Structure formats: C-alpha cells, structure tokens
C-alpha cells in the first residue's frame, strides 16, 4: 500500500469527539481526555509557552456571570439587603 491517495479512502474513524466542557472536537476517545482544555482534569489546561492560547481562555473572554458584579459590590463594602436613604429635599 501507499501513503497517498489510496490510503486516504480508508480514513473513516474519528479519534476525537466533542468535549463537554470546551465544546471543541478535541476529546480523545481512547485516552478519554480533551487535548484543548484537559477535561476531565479539574484545572483548565494552559501552558506558559503558549501566550495566545492563554489569551483566548483567560478570565474576561466569557460571560463572567459572577465576577462582573464583584467590583461594584466591593466598592460598597459587600453590603446586602439594605436600601439607600432618600436625600431630604431642601
């Protein structure tokens, strides 16, 4: 057999499927690990040698459902349940 045109017709198995954490087609079927995010490891996969890769996955690239409100709450001292007093009209 050759490594060229004839061999490409035999390629019909998928080594990677969709990852349930990052959504990319990077989850290896036999290894059961994602080559993109490292799932099922608890920590996200990132390395110092990949500056752009870290930039794509860092904090602030997603929705930040919790974190976007923290700065405002910090400014008010994390107070909750109280209402502001109406200023007395003079």
PDB file of N, CA, C and O in Angstrom:
ATOM      1  N   UNK A   1       0.841  -1.201   0.000  1.00  0.00           N
ATOM      2  CA  UNK A   1       0.000   0.000   0.000  1.00  0.00           C
ATOM      3  C   UNK A   1       0.877   1.252   0.000  1.00  0.00           C
ATOM      4  O   UNK A   1       2.030   1.245   0.431  1.00  0.00           O
ATOM      5  N   UNK A   2       0.286   2.295  -0.491  1.00  0.00           N
ATOM      6  CA  UNK A   2       0.985   3.576  -0.491  1.00  0.00           C
ATOM      7  C   UNK A   2       0.419   4.477   0.604  1.00  0.00           C
ATOM      8  O   UNK A   2      -0.591   4.166   1.235  1.00  0.00           O
ATOM      9  N   UNK A   3       1.099   5.596   0.808  1.00  0.00           N
ATOM     10  CA  UNK A   3       0.650   6.533   1.832  1.00  0.00           C
ATOM     11  C   UNK A   3      -0.149   7.675   1.231  1.00  0.00           C
ATOM     12  O   UNK A   3      -0.507   8.623   1.931  1.00  0.00           O
ATOM     13  N   UNK A   4      -0.426   7.591  -0.052  1.00  0.00           N
ATOM     14  CA  UNK A   4      -1.064   8.702  -0.749  1.00  0.00           C
ATOM     15  C   UNK A   4      -2.557   8.541  -0.931  1.00  0.00           C
ATOM     16  O   UNK A   4      -3.288   8.265   0.021  1.00  0.00           O
ATOM     17  N   UNK A   5      -3.002   8.717  -2.167  1.00  0.00           N
ATOM     18  CA  UNK A   5      -4.417   8.813  -2.492  1.00  0.00           C
ATOM     19  C   UNK A   5      -5.225   7.606  -2.030  1.00  0.00           C
ATOM     20  O   UNK A   5      -6.310   7.778  -1.475  1.00  0.00           O
ATOM     21  N   UNK A   6      -4.732   6.399  -2.241  1.00  0.00           N
ATOM     22  CA  UNK A   6      -5.493   5.208  -1.883  1.00  0.00           C
ATOM     23  C   UNK A   6      -5.696   5.107  -0.372  1.00  0.00           C
ATOM     24  O   UNK A   6      -6.744   4.658   0.092  1.00  0.00           O
ATOM     25  N   UNK A   7      -4.686   5.526   0.389  1.00  0.00           N
ATOM     26  CA  UNK A   7      -4.761   5.404   1.842  1.00  0.00           C
ATOM     27  C   UNK A   7      -5.788   6.352   2.446  1.00  0.00           C
ATOM     28  O   UNK A   7      -6.339   6.073   3.511  1.00  0.00           O
ATOM     29  N   UNK A   8      -6.048   7.460   1.782  1.00  0.00           N
ATOM     30  CA  UNK A   8      -6.987   8.428   2.348  1.00  0.00           C
ATOM     31  C   UNK A   8      -8.423   7.919   2.310  1.00  0.00           C
ATOM     32  O   UNK A   8      -9.263   8.391   3.075  1.00  0.00           O
ATOM     33  N   UNK A   9      -8.712   6.976   1.441  1.00  0.00           N
ATOM     34  CA  UNK A   9     -10.056   6.413   1.386  1.00  0.00           C
ATOM     35  C   UNK A   9     -10.377   5.528   2.574  1.00  0.00           C
ATOM     36  O   UNK A   9     -11.546   5.240   2.832  1.00  0.00           O
ATOM     37  N   UNK A  10      -9.357   5.091   3.303  1.00  0.00           N
ATOM     38  CA  UNK A  10      -9.563   4.204   4.443  1.00  0.00           C
ATOM     39  C   UNK A  10      -9.772   4.973   5.750  1.00  0.00           C
ATOM     40  O   UNK A  10     -10.021   4.373   6.796  1.00  0.00           O
ATOM     41  N   UNK A  11      -9.672   6.283   5.684  1.00  0.00           N
ATOM     42  CA  UNK A  11      -9.789   7.077   6.907  1.00  0.00           C
ATOM     43  C   UNK A  11     -11.256   7.389   7.189  1.00  0.00           C
ATOM     44  O   UNK A  11     -11.819   8.311   6.599  1.00  0.00           O
ATOM     45  N   UNK A  12     -11.864   6.641   8.069  1.00  0.00           N
ATOM     46  CA  UNK A  12     -13.268   6.896   8.410  1.00  0.00           C
ATOM     47  C   UNK A  12     -13.553   6.751   9.893  1.00  0.00           C
ATOM     48  O   UNK A  12     -14.713   6.774  10.302  1.00  0.00           O
ATOM     49  N   UNK A  13     -12.513   6.602  10.707  1.00  0.00           N
ATOM     50  CA  UNK A  13     -12.735   6.561  12.155  1.00  0.00           C
ATOM     51  C   UNK A  13     -12.292   7.885  12.765  1.00  0.00           C
ATOM     52  O   UNK A  13     -11.337   8.508  12.301  1.00  0.00           O
ATOM     53  N   UNK A  14     -12.991   8.299  13.799  1.00  0.00           N
ATOM     54  CA  UNK A  14     -12.671   9.572  14.442  1.00  0.00           C
ATOM     55  C   UNK A  14     -11.960   9.305  15.759  1.00  0.00           C
ATOM     56  O   UNK A  14     -12.458   8.563  16.605  1.00  0.00           O
ATOM     57  N   UNK A  15     -10.799   9.912  15.925  1.00  0.00           N
ATOM     58  CA  UNK A  15     -10.071   9.758  17.187  1.00  0.00           C
ATOM     59  C   UNK A  15     -10.561  10.764  18.214  1.00  0.00           C
ATOM     60  O   UNK A  15     -10.455  10.513  19.414  1.00  0.00           O
ATOM     61  N   UNK A  16     -11.099  11.905  17.770  1.00  0.00           N
ATOM     62  CA  UNK A  16     -11.570  12.940  18.682  1.00  0.00           C
ATOM     63  C   UNK A  16     -13.059  13.211  18.475  1.00  0.00           C
ATOM     64  O   UNK A  16     -13.552  13.223  17.347  1.00  0.00           O
ATOM     65  N   UNK A  17     -13.770  13.431  19.595  1.00  0.00           N
ATOM     66  CA  UNK A  17     -15.181  13.826  19.544  1.00  0.00           C
ATOM     67  C   UNK A  17     -15.328  15.138  20.306  1.00  0.00           C
ATOM     68  O   UNK A  17     -14.342  15.712  20.768  1.00  0.00           O
ATOM     69  N   UNK A  18     -16.573  15.609  20.432  1.00  0.00           N
ATOM     70  CA  UNK A  18     -16.837  16.876  21.093  1.00  0.00           C
ATOM     71  C   UNK A  18     -16.585  16.766  22.593  1.00  0.00           C
ATOM     72  O   UNK A  18     -16.944  15.774  23.229  1.00  0.00           O
ATOM     73  N   UNK A  19     -15.962  17.802  23.143  1.00  0.00           N
ATOM     74  CA  UNK A  19     -15.697  17.876  24.580  1.00  0.00           C
ATOM     75  C   UNK A  19     -16.895  18.541  25.251  1.00  0.00           C
ATOM     76  O   UNK A  19     -17.423  19.532  24.746  1.00  0.00           O
ATOM     77  N   UNK A  20     -17.324  17.996  26.390  1.00  0.00           N
ATOM     78  CA  UNK A  20     -18.494  18.563  27.042  1.00  0.00           C
ATOM     79  C   UNK A  20     -18.171  19.819  27.836  1.00  0.00           C
ATOM     80  O   UNK A  20     -19.088  20.535  28.237  1.00  0.00           O
ATOM     81  N   UNK A  21     -16.891  20.110  28.077  1.00  0.00           N
ATOM     82  CA  UNK A  21     -16.524  21.334  28.795  1.00  0.00           C
ATOM     83  C   UNK A  21     -16.242  22.500  27.847  1.00  0.00           C
ATOM     84  O   UNK A  21     -16.814  23.578  28.011  1.00  0.00           O
ATOM     85  N   UNK A  22     -15.360  22.296  26.847  1.00  0.00           N
ATOM     86  CA  UNK A  22     -14.989  23.418  25.978  1.00  0.00           C
ATOM     87  C   UNK A  22     -15.769  23.418  24.671  1.00  0.00           C
ATOM     88  O   UNK A  22     -15.803  24.437  23.981  1.00  0.00           O
ATOM     89  N   UNK A  23     -16.401  22.295  24.311  1.00  0.00           N
ATOM     90  CA  UNK A  23     -17.234  22.252  23.107  1.00  0.00           C
ATOM     91  C   UNK A  23     -16.472  21.995  21.830  1.00  0.00           C
ATOM     92  O   UNK A  23     -17.080  21.890  20.765  1.00  0.00           O
ATOM     93  N   UNK A  24     -15.151  21.891  21.906  1.00  0.00           N
ATOM     94  CA  UNK A  24     -14.357  21.654  20.703  1.00  0.00           C
ATOM     95  C   UNK A  24     -14.263  20.159  20.398  1.00  0.00           C
ATOM     96  O   UNK A  24     -14.537  19.327  21.263  1.00  0.00           O
ATOM     97  N   UNK A  25     -13.880  19.827  19.180  1.00  0.00           N
ATOM     98  CA  UNK A  25     -13.743  18.422  18.775  1.00  0.00           C
ATOM     99  C   UNK A  25     -12.351  17.952  19.149  1.00  0.00           C
ATOM    100  O   UNK A  25     -11.551  17.606  18.280  1.00  0.00           O
ATOM    101  N   UNK A  26     -12.059  17.939  20.447  1.00  0.00           N
ATOM    102  CA  UNK A  26     -10.725  17.662  20.947  1.00  0.00           C
ATOM    103  C   UNK A  26     -10.695  16.573  22.003  1.00  0.00           C
ATOM    104  O   UNK A  26      -9.638  16.301  22.573  1.00  0.00           O
ATOM    105  N   UNK A  27     -11.824  15.946  22.277  1.00  0.00           N
ATOM    106  CA  UNK A  27     -11.872  14.905  23.297  1.00  0.00           C
ATOM    107  C   UNK A  27     -11.466  13.575  22.676  1.00  0.00           C
ATOM    108  O   UNK A  27     -12.161  13.055  21.804  1.00  0.00           O
ATOM    109  N   UNK A  28     -10.341  13.023  23.125  1.00  0.00           N
ATOM    110  CA  UNK A  28      -9.798  11.787  22.562  1.00  0.00           C
ATOM    111  C   UNK A  28     -10.590  10.588  23.069  1.00  0.00           C
ATOM    112  O   UNK A  28     -10.749  10.412  24.277  1.00  0.00           O
ATOM    113  N   UNK A  29     -11.085   9.765  22.149  1.00  0.00           N
ATOM    114  CA  UNK A  29     -11.962   8.659  22.524  1.00  0.00           C
ATOM    115  C   UNK A  29     -11.256   7.598  23.355  1.00  0.00           C
ATOM    116  O   UNK A  29     -11.824   7.102  24.328  1.00  0.00           O
ATOM    117  N   UNK A  30     -10.039   7.244  22.992  1.00  0.00           N
ATOM    118  CA  UNK A  30      -9.338   6.192  23.721  1.00  0.00           C
ATOM    119  C   UNK A  30      -8.688   6.713  24.995  1.00  0.00           C
ATOM    120  O   UNK A  30      -8.729   6.048  26.030  1.00  0.00           O
ATOM    121  N   UNK A  31      -8.092   7.896  24.926  1.00  0.00           N
ATOM    122  CA  UNK A  31      -7.439   8.469  26.111  1.00  0.00           C
ATOM    123  C   UNK A  31      -8.442   9.036  27.108  1.00  0.00           C
ATOM    124  O   UNK A  31      -8.139   9.164  28.295  1.00  0.00           O
ATOM    125  N   UNK A  32      -9.645   9.378  26.625  1.00  0.00           N
ATOM    126  CA  UNK A  32     -10.688   9.996  27.438  1.00  0.00           C
ATOM    127  C   UNK A  32     -10.234  11.312  28.062  1.00  0.00           C
ATOM    128  O   UNK A  32     -10.611  11.634  29.188  1.00  0.00           O
ATOM    129  N   UNK A  33      -9.428  12.066  27.332  1.00  0.00           N
ATOM    130  CA  UNK A  33      -9.023  13.394  27.783  1.00  0.00           C
ATOM    131  C   UNK A  33      -9.158  14.374  26.621  1.00  0.00           C
ATOM    132  O   UNK A  33      -9.059  14.000  25.452  1.00  0.00           O
ATOM    133  N   UNK A  34      -9.385  15.628  26.972  1.00  0.00           N
ATOM    134  CA  UNK A  34      -9.505  16.666  25.954  1.00  0.00           C
ATOM    135  C   UNK A  34      -8.142  17.297  25.732  1.00  0.00           C
ATOM    136  O   UNK A  34      -7.465  17.680  26.686  1.00  0.00           O
ATOM    137  N   UNK A  35      -7.744  17.405  24.482  1.00  0.00           N
ATOM    138  CA  UNK A  35      -6.440  17.975  24.172  1.00  0.00           C
ATOM    139  C   UNK A  35      -6.462  19.500  24.233  1.00  0.00           C
ATOM    140  O   UNK A  35      -5.404  20.131  24.230  1.00  0.00           O
ATOM    141  N   UNK A  36      -7.639  20.096  24.288  1.00  0.00           N
ATOM    142  CA  UNK A  36      -7.741  21.546  24.338  1.00  0.00           C
ATOM    143  C   UNK A  36      -7.814  22.067  25.770  1.00  0.00           C
ATOM    144  O   UNK A  36      -7.023  22.927  26.158  1.00  0.00           O
ATOM    145  N   UNK A  37      -8.760  21.552  26.556  1.00  0.00           N
ATOM    146  CA  UNK A  37      -8.972  22.099  27.900  1.00  0.00           C
ATOM    147  C   UNK A  37      -8.495  21.161  29.000  1.00  0.00           C
ATOM    148  O   UNK A  37      -8.411  21.574  30.157  1.00  0.00           O
ATOM    149  N   UNK A  38      -8.182  19.912  28.673  1.00  0.00           N
ATOM    150  CA  UNK A  38      -7.679  18.979  29.668  1.00  0.00           C
ATOM    151  C   UNK A  38      -8.746  18.219  30.427  1.00  0.00           C
ATOM    152  O   UNK A  38      -8.424  17.480  31.358  1.00  0.00           O
ATOM    153  N   UNK A  39     -10.017  18.381  30.057  1.00  0.00           N
ATOM    154  CA  UNK A  39     -11.104  17.650  30.711  1.00  0.00           C
ATOM    155  C   UNK A  39     -10.808  16.154  30.644  1.00  0.00           C
ATOM    156  O   UNK A  39     -10.385  15.688  29.586  1.00  0.00           O
ATOM    157  N   UNK A  40     -11.002  15.377  31.702  1.00  0.00           N
ATOM    158  CA  UNK A  40     -11.741  15.614  32.943  1.00  0.00           C
ATOM    159  C   UNK A  40     -10.913  16.162  34.097  1.00  0.00           C
ATOM    160  O   UNK A  40     -11.377  16.101  35.236  1.00  0.00           O
ATOM    161  N   UNK A  41      -9.733  16.687  33.874  1.00  0.00           N
ATOM    162  CA  UNK A  41      -8.960  17.287  34.955  1.00  0.00           C
ATOM    163  C   UNK A  41      -9.699  18.510  35.497  1.00  0.00           C
ATOM    164  O   UNK A  41     -10.379  19.216  34.753  1.00  0.00           O
ATOM    165  N   UNK A  42      -9.559  18.746  36.783  1.00  0.00           N
ATOM    166  CA  UNK A  42     -10.276  19.845  37.425  1.00  0.00           C
ATOM    167  C   UNK A  42      -9.790  21.200  36.925  1.00  0.00           C
ATOM    168  O   UNK A  42     -10.584  22.125  36.754  1.00  0.00           O
ATOM    169  N   UNK A  43      -8.482  21.316  36.690  1.00  0.00           N
ATOM    170  CA  UNK A  43      -7.929  22.588  36.244  1.00  0.00           C
ATOM    171  C   UNK A  43      -7.904  22.669  34.717  1.00  0.00           C
ATOM    172  O   UNK A  43      -7.695  21.667  34.033  1.00  0.00           O
ATOM    173  N   UNK A  44      -8.119  23.872  34.201  1.00  0.00           N
ATOM    174  CA  UNK A  44      -8.064  24.075  32.757  1.00  0.00           C
ATOM    175  C   UNK A  44      -6.628  23.946  32.259  1.00  0.00           C
ATOM    176  O   UNK A  44      -5.688  24.387  32.920  1.00  0.00           O
ATOM    177  N   UNK A  45      -6.477  23.349  31.109  1.00  0.00           N
ATOM    178  CA  UNK A  45      -5.154  23.145  30.529  1.00  0.00           C
ATOM    179  C   UNK A  45      -4.648  24.464  29.950  1.00  0.00           C
ATOM    180  O   UNK A  45      -5.302  25.052  29.089  1.00  0.00           O
ATOM    181  N   UNK A  46      -3.488  24.934  30.416  1.00  0.00           N
ATOM    182  CA  UNK A  46      -2.820  26.092  29.836  1.00  0.00           C
ATOM    183  C   UNK A  46      -1.342  26.019  30.165  1.00  0.00           C
ATOM    184  O   UNK A  46      -0.952  25.526  31.224  1.00  0.00           O
ATOM    185  N   UNK A  47      -0.529  26.509  29.256  1.00  0.00           N
ATOM    186  CA  UNK A  47       0.919  26.442  29.413  1.00  0.00           C
ATOM    187  C   UNK A  47       1.539  27.813  29.189  1.00  0.00           C
ATOM    188  O   UNK A  47       0.989  28.649  28.472  1.00  0.00           O
ATOM    189  N   UNK A  48       2.694  28.031  29.812  1.00  0.00           N
ATOM    190  CA  UNK A  48       3.387  29.305  29.698  1.00  0.00           C
ATOM    191  C   UNK A  48       3.950  29.525  28.292  1.00  0.00           C
ATOM    192  O   UNK A  48       4.135  30.668  27.874  1.00  0.00           O
ATOM    193  N   UNK A  49       4.226  28.437  27.556  1.00  0.00           N
ATOM    194  CA  UNK A  49       4.823  28.595  26.232  1.00  0.00           C
ATOM    195  C   UNK A  49       3.809  29.019  25.181  1.00  0.00           C
ATOM    196  O   UNK A  49       4.182  29.306  24.043  1.00  0.00           O
ATOM    197  N   UNK A  50       2.537  29.060  25.545  1.00  0.00           N
ATOM    198  CA  UNK A  50       1.518  29.464  24.581  1.00  0.00           C
ATOM    199  C   UNK A  50       0.850  30.750  25.055  1.00  0.00           C
ATOM    200  O   UNK A  50      -0.120  30.714  25.812  1.00  0.00           O
ATOM    201  N   UNK A  51       1.374  31.875  24.608  1.00  0.00           N
ATOM    202  CA  UNK A  51       0.834  33.169  25.036  1.00  0.00           C
ATOM    203  C   UNK A  51      -0.552  33.415  24.449  1.00  0.00           C
ATOM    204  O   UNK A  51      -1.457  33.874  25.146  1.00  0.00           O
ATOM    205  N   UNK A  52      -0.712  33.108  23.168  1.00  0.00           N
ATOM    206  CA  UNK A  52      -2.008  33.330  22.525  1.00  0.00           C
ATOM    207  C   UNK A  52      -3.077  32.385  23.065  1.00  0.00           C
ATOM    208  O   UNK A  52      -4.239  32.763  23.217  1.00  0.00           O
ATOM    209  N   UNK A  53      -2.667  31.154  23.351  1.00  0.00           N
ATOM    210  CA  UNK A  53      -3.613  30.185  23.888  1.00  0.00           C
ATOM    211  C   UNK A  53      -4.168  30.610  25.235  1.00  0.00           C
ATOM    212  O   UNK A  53      -5.348  30.406  25.521  1.00  0.00           O
ATOM    213  N   UNK A  54      -3.310  31.204  26.065  1.00  0.00           N
ATOM    214  CA  UNK A  54      -3.753  31.703  27.364  1.00  0.00           C
ATOM    215  C   UNK A  54      -4.681  32.899  27.189  1.00  0.00           C
ATOM    216  O   UNK A  54      -5.641  33.064  27.941  1.00  0.00           O
ATOM    217  N   UNK A  55      -4.394  33.723  26.205  1.00  0.00           N
ATOM    218  CA  UNK A  55      -5.198  34.921  25.950  1.00  0.00           C
ATOM    219  C   UNK A  55      -6.623  34.551  25.536  1.00  0.00           C
ATOM    220  O   UNK A  55      -7.576  35.255  25.869  1.00  0.00           O
ATOM    221  N   UNK A  56      -6.755  33.458  24.819  1.00  0.00           N
ATOM    222  CA  UNK A  56      -8.082  33.045  24.349  1.00  0.00           C
ATOM    223  C   UNK A  56      -8.969  32.507  25.469  1.00  0.00           C
ATOM    224  O   UNK A  56     -10.194  32.614  25.415  1.00  0.00           O
ATOM    225  N   UNK A  57      -8.327  31.927  26.485  1.00  0.00           N
ATOM    226  CA  UNK A  57      -9.099  31.235  27.517  1.00  0.00           C
ATOM    227  C   UNK A  57      -9.140  31.943  28.860  1.00  0.00           C
ATOM    228  O   UNK A  57      -9.739  31.424  29.802  1.00  0.00           O
ATOM    229  N   UNK A  58      -8.517  33.123  28.981  1.00  0.00           N
ATOM    230  CA  UNK A  58      -8.361  33.763  30.283  1.00  0.00           C
ATOM    231  C   UNK A  58      -9.663  34.384  30.774  1.00  0.00           C
ATOM    232  O   UNK A  58     -10.653  34.434  30.043  1.00  0.00           O
ATOM    233  N   UNK A  59      -9.653  34.853  32.015  1.00  0.00           N
ATOM    234  CA  UNK A  59     -10.817  35.499  32.604  1.00  0.00           C
ATOM    235  C   UNK A  59     -11.173  36.754  31.823  1.00  0.00           C
ATOM    236  O   UNK A  59     -10.305  37.570  31.509  1.00  0.00           O
ATOM    237  N   UNK A  60     -12.454  36.902  31.512  1.00  0.00           N
ATOM    238  CA  UNK A  60     -12.905  38.068  30.759  1.00  0.00           C
ATOM    239  C   UNK A  60     -13.256  37.742  29.330  1.00  0.00           C
ATOM    240  O   UNK A  60     -13.838  38.580  28.642  1.00  0.00           O
ATOM    241  N   UNK A  61     -12.926  36.553  28.857  1.00  0.00           N
ATOM    242  CA  UNK A  61     -13.281  36.186  27.493  1.00  0.00           C
ATOM    243  C   UNK A  61     -14.655  35.532  27.444  1.00  0.00           C
ATOM    244  O   UNK A  61     -15.210  35.334  26.363  1.00  0.00           O
ATOM    245  N   UNK A  62     -15.204  35.198  28.598  1.00  0.00           N
ATOM    246  CA  UNK A  62     -16.530  34.600  28.661  1.00  0.00           C
ATOM    247  C   UNK A  62     -17.552  35.590  29.203  1.00  0.00           C
ATOM    248  O   UNK A  62     -17.365  36.803  29.101  1.00  0.00           O
ATOM    249  N   UNK A  63     -18.634  35.073  29.781  1.00  0.00           N
ATOM    250  CA  UNK A  63     -19.709  35.925  30.261  1.00  0.00           C
ATOM    251  C   UNK A  63     -19.396  36.586  31.594  1.00  0.00           C
ATOM    252  O   UNK A  63     -19.864  37.692  31.863  1.00  0.00           O
ATOM    253  N   UNK A  64     -18.606  35.914  32.433  1.00  0.00           N
ATOM    254  CA  UNK A  64     -18.264  36.406  33.782  1.00  0.00           C
ATOM    255  C   UNK A  64     -19.539  36.722  34.578  1.00  0.00           C
ATOM    256  O   UNK A  64     -19.687  37.825  35.104  1.00  0.00           O
ATOM    257  N   UNK A  65     -20.455  35.752  34.662  1.00  0.00           N
ATOM    258  CA  UNK A  65     -21.747  35.971  35.288  1.00  0.00           C
ATOM    259  C   UNK A  65     -21.638  36.439  36.729  1.00  0.00           C
ATOM    260  O   UNK A  65     -22.446  37.249  37.182  1.00  0.00           O
ATOM    261  N   UNK A  66     -20.639  35.930  37.458  1.00  0.00           N
ATOM    262  CA  UNK A  66     -20.464  36.326  38.858  1.00  0.00           C
ATOM    263  C   UNK A  66     -19.471  37.477  38.990  1.00  0.00           C
ATOM    264  O   UNK A  66     -19.720  38.447  39.707  1.00  0.00           O
ATOM    265  N   UNK A  67     -18.348  37.359  38.293  1.00  0.00           N
ATOM    266  CA  UNK A  67     -17.214  38.245  38.527  1.00  0.00           C
ATOM    267  C   UNK A  67     -17.447  39.691  38.089  1.00  0.00           C
ATOM    268  O   UNK A  67     -16.815  40.611  38.609  1.00  0.00           O
ATOM    269  N   UNK A  68     -18.368  39.892  37.120  1.00  0.00           N
ATOM    270  CA  UNK A  68     -18.552  41.253  36.630  1.00  0.00           C
ATOM    271  C   UNK A  68     -19.257  42.149  37.642  1.00  0.00           C
ATOM    272  O   UNK A  68     -19.229  43.372  37.501  1.00  0.00           O
ATOM    273  N   UNK A  69     -19.890  41.562  38.663  1.00  0.00           N
ATOM    274  CA  UNK A  69     -20.572  42.360  39.674  1.00  0.00           C
ATOM    275  C   UNK A  69     -19.729  42.567  40.924  1.00  0.00           C
ATOM    276  O   UNK A  69     -20.092  43.373  41.780  1.00  0.00           O
ATOM    277  N   UNK A  70     -18.613  41.858  41.047  1.00  0.00           N
ATOM    278  CA  UNK A  70     -17.832  41.877  42.279  1.00  0.00           C
ATOM    279  C   UNK A  70     -17.215  43.252  42.538  1.00  0.00           C
ATOM    280  O   UNK A  70     -17.200  43.703  43.683  1.00  0.00           O
ATOM    281  N   UNK A  71     -16.711  43.925  41.514  1.00  0.00           N
ATOM    282  CA  UNK A  71     -16.064  45.224  41.726  1.00  0.00           C
ATOM    283  C   UNK A  71     -17.051  46.247  42.279  1.00  0.00           C
ATOM    284  O   UNK A  71     -16.697  47.038  43.153  1.00  0.00           O
ATOM    285  N   UNK A  72     -18.269  46.239  41.784  1.00  0.00           N
ATOM    286  CA  UNK A  72     -19.293  47.167  42.275  1.00  0.00           C
ATOM    287  C   UNK A  72     -19.650  46.843  43.714  1.00  0.00           C
ATOM    288  O   UNK A  72     -19.795  47.750  44.534  1.00  0.00           O
ATOM    289  N   UNK A  73     -19.793  45.562  44.034  1.00  0.00           N
ATOM    290  CA  UNK A  73     -20.130  45.157  45.400  1.00  0.00           C
ATOM    291  C   UNK A  73     -18.985  45.451  46.365  1.00  0.00           C
ATOM    292  O   UNK A  73     -19.218  45.783  47.527  1.00  0.00           O
ATOM    293  N   UNK A  74     -17.748  45.329  45.882  1.00  0.00           N
ATOM    294  CA  UNK A  74     -16.586  45.634  46.714  1.00  0.00           C
ATOM    295  C   UNK A  74     -16.544  47.116  47.078  1.00  0.00           C
ATOM    296  O   UNK A  74     -16.190  47.494  48.195  1.00  0.00           O
ATOM    297  N   UNK A  75     -16.918  47.947  46.098  1.00  0.00           N
ATOM    298  CA  UNK A  75     -16.915  49.391  46.307  1.00  0.00           C
ATOM    299  C   UNK A  75     -17.886  49.790  47.422  1.00  0.00           C
ATOM    300  O   UNK A  75     -17.657  50.770  48.131  1.00  0.00           O
ATOM    301  N   UNK A  76     -18.973  49.023  47.570  1.00  0.00           N
ATOM    302  CA  UNK A  76     -19.971  49.307  48.596  1.00  0.00           C
ATOM    303  C   UNK A  76     -19.741  48.496  49.867  1.00  0.00           C
ATOM    304  O   UNK A  76     -20.579  48.506  50.769  1.00  0.00           O
ATOM    305  N   UNK A  77     -18.628  47.805  49.943  1.00  0.00           N
ATOM    306  CA  UNK A  77     -18.339  47.035  51.157  1.00  0.00           C
ATOM    307  C   UNK A  77     -19.157  45.764  51.279  1.00  0.00           C
ATOM    308  O   UNK A  77     -19.362  45.276  52.390  1.00  0.00           O
ATOM    309  N   UNK A  78     -19.629  45.217  50.177  1.00  0.00           N
ATOM    310  CA  UNK A  78     -20.398  43.972  50.135  1.00  0.00           C
ATOM    311  C   UNK A  78     -21.645  44.024  51.014  1.00  0.00           C
ATOM    312  O   UNK A  78     -22.046  43.014  51.592  1.00  0.00           O
ATOM    313  N   UNK A  79     -22.252  45.196  51.111  1.00  0.00           N
ATOM    314  CA  UNK A  79     -23.482  45.289  51.903  1.00  0.00           C
ATOM    315  C   UNK A  79     -24.638  44.688  51.117  1.00  0.00           C
ATOM    316  O   UNK A  79     -24.678  44.769  49.890  1.00  0.00           O
ATOM    317  N   UNK A  80     -25.573  44.087  51.833  1.00  0.00           N
ATOM    318  CA  UNK A  80     -26.726  43.444  51.183  1.00  0.00           C
ATOM    319  C   UNK A  80     -27.978  43.688  51.995  1.00  0.00           C
ATOM    320  O   UNK A  80     -27.916  43.824  53.217  1.00  0.00           O
ATOM    321  N   UNK A  81     -29.108  43.742  51.326  1.00  0.00           N
ATOM    322  CA  UNK A  81     -30.399  43.790  51.993  1.00  0.00           C
ATOM    323  C   UNK A  81     -30.824  45.161  52.505  1.00  0.00           C
ATOM    324  O   UNK A  81     -31.953  45.304  52.975  1.00  0.00           O
ATOM    325  N   UNK A  82     -29.970  46.165  52.433  1.00  0.00           N
ATOM    326  CA  UNK A  82     -30.339  47.491  52.927  1.00  0.00           C
ATOM    327  C   UNK A  82     -30.698  48.386  51.755  1.00  0.00           C
ATOM    328  O   UNK A  82     -30.210  48.198  50.640  1.00  0.00           O
ATOM    329  N   UNK A  83     -31.549  49.352  52.015  1.00  0.00           N
ATOM    330  CA  UNK A  83     -31.924  50.301  50.969  1.00  0.00           C
ATOM    331  C   UNK A  83     -31.283  51.646  51.283  1.00  0.00           C
ATOM    332  O   UNK A  83     -31.012  51.958  52.442  1.00  0.00           O
ATOM    333  N   UNK A  84     -31.046  52.427  50.258  1.00  0.00           N
ATOM    334  CA  UNK A  84     -30.419  53.732  50.454  1.00  0.00           C
ATOM    335  C   UNK A  84     -31.454  54.722  50.967  1.00  0.00           C
ATOM    336  O   UNK A  84     -32.633  54.640  50.622  1.00  0.00           O
ATOM    337  N   UNK A  85     -31.003  55.652  51.789  1.00  0.00           N
ATOM    338  CA  UNK A  85     -31.903  56.679  52.311  1.00  0.00           C
ATOM    339  C   UNK A  85     -32.115  57.740  51.242  1.00  0.00           C
ATOM    340  O   UNK A  85     -31.190  58.127  50.529  1.00  0.00           O
ATOM    341  N   UNK A  86     -33.363  58.202  51.151  1.00  0.00           N
ATOM    342  CA  UNK A  86     -33.659  59.249  50.169  1.00  0.00           C
ATOM    343  C   UNK A  86     -33.135  60.567  50.699  1.00  0.00           C
ATOM    344  O   UNK A  86     -33.323  60.876  51.875  1.00  0.00           O
ATOM    345  N   UNK A  87     -32.485  61.346  49.859  1.00  0.00           N
ATOM    346  CA  UNK A  87     -31.973  62.637  50.341  1.00  0.00           C
ATOM    347  C   UNK A  87     -33.117  63.592  50.669  1.00  0.00           C
ATOM    348  O   UNK A  87     -34.096  63.683  49.928  1.00  0.00           O
ATOM    349  N   UNK A  88     -32.981  64.297  51.780  1.00  0.00           N
ATOM    350  CA  UNK A  88     -34.014  65.252  52.195  1.00  0.00           C
ATOM    351  C   UNK A  88     -33.982  66.444  51.262  1.00  0.00           C
ATOM    352  O   UNK A  88     -32.947  67.083  51.074  1.00  0.00           O
ATOM    353  N   UNK A  89     -35.144  66.733  50.678  1.00  0.00           N
ATOM    354  CA  UNK A  89     -35.203  67.876  49.745  1.00  0.00           C
ATOM    355  C   UNK A  89     -35.250  69.183  50.545  1.00  0.00           C
ATOM    356  O   UNK A  89     -36.093  69.354  51.425  1.00  0.00           O
ATOM    357  N   UNK A  90     -34.330  70.099  50.224  1.00  0.00           N
ATOM    358  CA  UNK A  90     -34.268  71.356  50.975  1.00  0.00           C
ATOM    359  C   UNK A  90     -34.857  72.508  50.195  1.00  0.00           C
ATOM    360  O   UNK A  90     -34.882  73.637  50.686  1.00  0.00           O
TER     361      UNK A  90
END
